[in-house]
Every structure is written in C-alpha cells, then in structure tokens.
Amino acid sequence: MADPYVHRVRVRYVDCDMQRVVYNAHYLTFVDDGVETWLQVLGVNVYDHGWDFMLKKAAVEWQGTATVHEVIDIAMEVVRWGHTSFDVGYTGTVEGRPVFTCTITYVGVKAGTQETMPAPPEVRERMGGPPPS
C-alpha cells in the first residue's frame, strides 16, 4: 500500500477561537480541502467518471491543539472500501505532535444525483487502500 498523502494547512488567525486554538469545526474544513487536493494530485476528476461522493459520517477525536501560525500536517488514506461507501482516515500533527484523528465515511453517487454508485475501478486503484470488504 502507498504512503498516505499529506496535506499541509497553515493555521490562520481567523481559524482560531478566543482560547487561541483552532475552532473544532475547522478541522472538517481542513480535511475536506485535503481530500480534494489529494484527488487533484492523483489526477482524479470524479466527474470524468460520472461519479461523485458525499459525506455520510464524520468522527473526530482530538489529542491536542493547533494554534495560529502553526502548520498542521494531515495524512490521509482510504482505510476501508465497501460496495458504494469508503472510509478515509486522517491523522493531523503539528511538528510530529498528535493533534487529531478523523474517520469520514463517504458514499459514492452518480454525479449530479444522490443515487448510490460504486467507485469506478480507476478511482479505487488511484486512491489505494485495502481490498473491498
């Protein structure tokens, strides 16, 4: 299996609350931006395959905090493939210090609809991860 893709986010002042740490909800924005960037790096335009995916469930757990001007490294990889759904695991660190983990379940859909559809084989191959369950 390939190494996880790592997305880097520089924390801006606007990302932080009055405690000077990143707002909880911004972590989901960071991973959403990361998965889009990862697909671009892989050369995957989901619409070219008539496929898209929607978030079904997100579980975030914090091990620490990130604050303004720090850089969060977010490693991401597919950790489960189902028939029409898949899970991406995310691990966020600042200078090697654990900050958060996240698992998001996505459901594949026919592009422009909410009709479920398995990921095209080429997309699965490029994204990697374990064989289908």
C-alpha positions as CSV (number, residue, x, y, z in Angstrom):
1,M,0.0,0.0,0.0
2,A,1.3,3.5,-0.8
3,D,2.2,6.0,1.8
4,P,-0.6,8.3,2.9
5,Y,-1.0,11.6,1.1
6,V,-0.1,14.6,3.4
7,H,-1.9,17.9,3.1
8,R,-0.4,20.9,4.9
9,V,-2.5,23.6,6.4
10,R,-1.1,26.8,7.9
11,V,-3.4,27.9,10.7
12,R,-4.6,31.5,10.2
13,Y,-5.8,33.9,12.9
14,V,-9.4,33.6,11.6
15,D,-9.2,29.8,12.2
16,C,-8.8,30.3,15.9
17,D,-11.2,31.0,18.8
18,M,-10.8,33.1,21.9
19,Q,-8.8,30.3,23.5
20,R,-6.3,30.8,20.6
21,V,-6.9,27.3,19.3
22,V,-8.4,26.1,16.0
23,Y,-12.3,26.0,16.1
24,N,-13.4,22.4,16.2
25,A,-15.4,22.7,13.0
26,H,-12.5,24.0,11.0
27,Y,-10.8,20.6,11.2
28,L,-13.5,19.2,8.9
29,T,-12.9,22.1,6.5
30,F,-9.2,21.2,6.5
31,V,-9.8,17.5,5.7
32,D,-12.4,18.4,3.1
33,D,-9.9,20.7,1.4
34,G,-7.2,17.9,1.8
35,V,-9.2,15.2,0.1
36,E,-9.9,17.5,-2.8
37,T,-6.2,18.3,-3.2
38,W,-5.3,14.7,-2.9
39,L,-7.6,13.8,-5.8
40,Q,-6.0,16.5,-7.9
41,V,-2.6,15.2,-7.1
42,L,-3.7,11.7,-8.1
43,G,-5.1,13.2,-11.4
44,V,-8.7,12.2,-10.5
45,N,-11.6,14.3,-11.6
46,V,-14.5,12.4,-10.3
47,Y,-16.9,13.9,-12.9
48,D,-14.8,12.4,-15.7
49,H,-16.1,9.1,-14.3
50,G,-19.7,10.1,-13.9
51,W,-19.2,9.6,-10.1
52,D,-19.0,11.8,-7.0
53,F,-19.2,11.2,-3.3
54,M,-21.0,12.6,-0.3
55,L,-20.1,12.7,3.3
56,K,-22.2,10.3,5.4
57,K,-20.5,10.3,8.8
58,A,-17.5,12.0,10.4
59,A,-15.9,11.1,13.7
60,V,-13.2,13.4,15.0
61,E,-11.1,12.9,18.1
62,W,-8.6,15.5,19.4
63,Q,-5.3,14.6,21.1
64,G,-4.1,18.1,21.3
65,T,-4.5,21.6,19.9
66,A,-3.2,23.7,17.0
67,T,-2.9,27.5,17.1
68,V,-2.3,30.4,14.9
69,H,0.7,30.2,12.5
70,E,1.3,26.5,13.2
71,V,1.3,24.1,10.3
72,I,-0.9,21.0,10.6
73,D,0.2,18.0,8.5
74,I,-2.8,15.9,7.7
75,A,-2.0,12.4,6.5
76,M,-4.9,10.7,4.7
77,E,-5.6,7.3,3.1
78,V,-8.5,5.1,2.3
79,V,-8.9,2.6,5.3
80,R,-12.0,0.8,4.1
81,W,-13.7,0.2,0.8
82,G,-17.3,-1.1,0.8
83,H,-19.6,-1.6,-2.1
84,T,-20.7,2.0,-2.6
85,S,-19.0,3.6,0.5
86,F,-15.5,4.1,1.7
87,D,-13.7,5.4,4.8
88,V,-10.8,7.8,4.7
89,G,-8.7,8.0,7.8
90,Y,-7.0,11.3,8.7
91,T,-4.2,12.0,11.2
92,G,-3.3,15.6,12.0
93,T,0.0,16.5,13.6
94,V,2.0,19.7,14.3
95,E,5.7,19.1,14.2
96,G,5.1,15.4,14.9
97,R,2.8,16.2,17.9
98,P,-0.6,14.5,17.6
99,V,-3.5,16.9,17.2
100,F,-6.4,15.0,15.9
101,T,-7.6,11.9,14.1
102,C,-10.7,11.7,11.9
103,T,-12.5,9.0,10.0
104,I,-15.0,10.0,7.4
105,T,-17.4,7.6,5.7
106,Y,-18.2,8.8,2.1
107,V,-20.9,7.3,-0.1
108,G,-20.3,7.2,-3.9
109,V,-23.1,8.6,-6.0
110,K,-23.9,9.0,-9.7
111,A,-22.6,12.5,-10.5
112,G,-25.3,15.2,-10.1
113,T,-27.6,12.9,-8.1
114,Q,-28.0,11.2,-4.8
115,E,-28.3,7.7,-6.4
116,T,-25.6,5.4,-4.9
117,M,-22.9,4.1,-7.1
118,P,-19.7,2.1,-6.5
119,A,-16.4,4.0,-7.1
120,P,-15.0,3.4,-10.6
121,P,-12.2,0.9,-10.6
122,E,-9.7,3.5,-11.8
123,V,-10.6,5.8,-8.9
124,R,-10.2,2.9,-6.4
125,E,-6.9,2.0,-7.9
126,R,-5.5,5.5,-7.7
127,M,-6.8,6.1,-4.1
128,G,-5.4,2.8,-2.9
129,G,-6.3,1.2,0.4
130,P,-7.4,-2.2,1.4
131,P,-9.4,-4.5,-0.9
132,P,-13.2,-4.2,-0.7
133,S,-14.9,-5.7,2.4
